[in-house]
Amino acid sequence: MNLAIVQLTRQDQLILRAVQESFESMGIDVDIVLQPIGPHIGSLDWERVQFNAETMFRWFRTQCSEILAGGYDSTAGIAEVDAYLGGYEYILSMASRGVSLNFTARLDNRDVSLYVKRVKKLVLNSWGRSQGITHEGGGKCLFSEIRTVNDLDGLPEEPCPRCRSGLQISTTKVSL
């Protein structure tokens, strides 16, 4: 399994390395696209001063088609923008079949250590959803559903054993 991390807005190298190391610790090869591709300005809602997550995600999926055609199995985008979806005040991420997009503006970057931890968890969580991994049952897991920053803070940094085995199944390539 190989993953391309795509910056929509410039990210600190400390954050990118931390996210990369988290994926690699789970056996996933990661490359970082160094040149930010910029947030889709057409998805900005000027009245709300937020990006429409659905519009931006559709645009991001089209941008990722070239990356996926270049040999990557999945992409994870990181944008330090505030985004909303439908009736929600804000949304932290969106994911669908091999593509995830993460909106980090609400993660509060004043405490660098906490911010890095939040970004890692958010990107891993949404990437897992893009692979069809969802935690079910009791207890907390890295792949539990999140809606708020408090939910994110309550997640462990590692998946539960059941989700980890699901991760291994979803990332195993079969040669014929």
Secondary structure as UniProt FT lines:
FT   STRAND          2..7
FT   HELIX           13..24
FT   TURN            25..27
FT   STRAND          29..33
FT   HELIX           41..43
FT   STRAND          44..45
FT   TURN            46..49
FT   STRAND          50..52
FT   HELIX           53..69
FT   TURN            70..71
FT   STRAND          74..79
FT   STRAND          83..84
FT   TURN            86..87
FT   STRAND          93..96
FT   TURN            97..98
FT   STRAND          99..103
FT   HELIX           105..107
FT   TURN            109..110
FT   HELIX           112..130
FT   TURN            131..132
FT   TURN            142..143
FT   HELIX           149..153
FT   HELIX           161..171
//
